[in-house]
Amino acid sequence: MNGSKSRRKFISLVGGGVVTVALAQSTSSAFASTYPEKAVQAWKPIPPSIETRRWMLAHGLLAPNPHNRQPWIADLRKEGEISLICDGDRLLPETDPYGRQILIGCGAFIELAVMAAAQRGVGVTVNLFPSGEPAVNELPKGCVVARLVLGASGSASKNELFGFIHKRHTNKGAYDSAKAIPAVQWNQLTASAVSAGLIGGFVSDTQQREVIKTITRDAYEIEITTPRTYLESARLFRIGASEIETHRDGISITGMMPLILSKMGMFNRFEVPVKGNSNHKRTMERWLPFETGSGYLWMASNGNSRQQQVDIGRAYVLAHLRATALGIDMHPLSQAVQEFAEVKTLNLALHKSLGLEVQKQTLQMLVRVGYANAPAEGTPRRSLDSAMVL
Ligand SMILES: Cc1cc2nc3c(=O)[nH]c(=O)nc-3n(C[C@H](O)[C@H](O)[C@H](O)COP(=O)(O)O)c2cc1C
C-alpha cells in the first residue's frame, strides 16, 4: 500500500470510530516487526577477541528476564572475578513484590555467563549471595547476587547448548494447538530443574490445559484491571522506534499504528482497562494467542529460598535452550504465579491444579510451550558498557 492510500485508510478508520480495532490488530502483529538496529545489536555475533569476562557478560545479558528489565550490574573491579549486583532501579515492585522473578532473571544471566566461560575452557565458581541473602519479603535492591570467580584455562568443558544462546527467543505469538510434544521431549525440558534439585513438570492433557488456560486468563484480567499493576507495565511500554532505541528494555510495541495513535493522543498507554469498556475488550483480545500451544512447562521448589530462585533461573534458561535446540517455542505466563494480593486465590488454585503443596512448595515458573506459527526475533538489550562497573 502506498503512503497516501495507507493514510486514507488510517483517516477513514479514525473517522469511522473503529480506532480500537485498528490498534488491536496493529499491536498484536507488532511483536513480529523489526526493532531498530541499535536496540538489538547485542544479538549480533560477539567478537571472539573480546576479553573473557566481557565475553561472559555479553552472553549473560541475552538472558530471559521479566519485562526485559535487565536488572543487572556487573562489577569488574576485582581482577578475575565478576560480582553480579541486582540493580535496585530495575525492579517490578507491584507485580514482583519480593523480587523473586527478578532473581530468576539474574539466575538465567549467571547460567549463560558460566556457559560462555566454559566455551573458552574456563570454569567458574559461583558464590551466591556472598554478602548474605536479602530478606524473603523484601526487594533484593542492590544486593550482590553472585560472585563469579574464574578458574584456570582448561578447567571446564564446552556445553552443547552454547550455540543456541543467540537463537533463544521468547515467542509471544500464536502456536499450533493441534501439534503435540512427544513425552520424551517434555522430559528433556524438565530435566534441568530436576537435576538441580528443583521440581519440574508439564501439562499436556487437554482437560488440565483448559484449567490452566482459565486460571492464566483470569489472572491476566486481574493484572490489567488493577491500576497499580497495569500501570507498572504501562510505564515500561516502549512505543515506536525512538522509544525502543532510547530505552532498549521493557515492553516494545512496534508497528506504525500504535505510534501514530499515541502521538495523536488517541491511544493513552496509561488508561487502565475497566471491565466492560472497549479498552478492556481490546486488551483482553491480546491474550488470545497466549491460549494456544501444546501445553505448559512448570518449575517449582521445595521452599522458596533466594538461592532456589536463582537456581530456577539457571534451570529455566537451560530448558529454554534445550527447547530451542529441539525446535520448540516457549513463553512464560507469570500473572497467576505472582505474589500480589489480588491474584492470591488464583495462585493457590494454580498450585492445587499442578499437585503442589501450597505450604511447602512454591511454583516459580509457568511456561506456554509449543510450535509457534512464526519465528520470534531478539528483543532489545542495553549496551554492555551501561551495565558494568569498572
Ligand atoms: C521470571 C520471568 C517471568 C516472565 N514472565 C513473562 C510473562 O508473564 N509474560 C511474558 O510475555 N513474558 C514473560 N517473560 C519473558 C520476558 O518477557 C522475556 O524474557 C524478555 O522480554 C526478554 O526477551 P527474550 O526472552 O526473547 O530474550 C518472563 C521471563 C522471566 C525470566
The ligand as a Gaussian input file, in Angstrom:
#p B3LYP/6-31G(d) Opt

LIG

0 1
 C       10.838000     -14.846000      35.537000
 C       10.304000     -14.484000      34.190000
 C        8.961000     -14.192000      34.056000
 C        8.432000     -13.860000      32.803000
 N        7.084000     -13.627000      32.676000
 C        6.562000     -13.302000      31.472000
 C        5.165000     -13.077000      31.321000
 O        4.384000     -13.190000      32.259000
 N        4.700000     -12.731000      30.090000
 C        5.531000     -12.607000      29.018000
 O        5.061000     -12.271000      27.930000
 N        6.864000     -12.835000      29.130000
 C        7.389000     -13.179000      30.319000
 N        8.740000     -13.426000      30.439000
 C        9.601000     -13.357000      29.240000
 C       10.271000     -11.999000      29.120000
 O        9.338000     -11.022000      28.720000
 C       11.428000     -12.097000      28.124000
 O       12.382000     -12.995000      28.626000
 C       12.101000     -10.750000      27.899000
 O       11.220000      -9.861000      27.266000
 C       13.354000     -10.884000      27.040000
 O       13.027000     -11.475000      25.802000
 P       13.744000     -12.807000      25.310000
 O       13.448000     -13.882000      26.315000
 O       13.121000     -13.099000      23.976000
 O       15.211000     -12.545000      25.208000
 C        9.290000     -13.785000      31.674000
 C       10.648000     -14.090000      31.828000
 C       11.158000     -14.445000      33.065000
 C       12.614000     -14.785000      33.197000

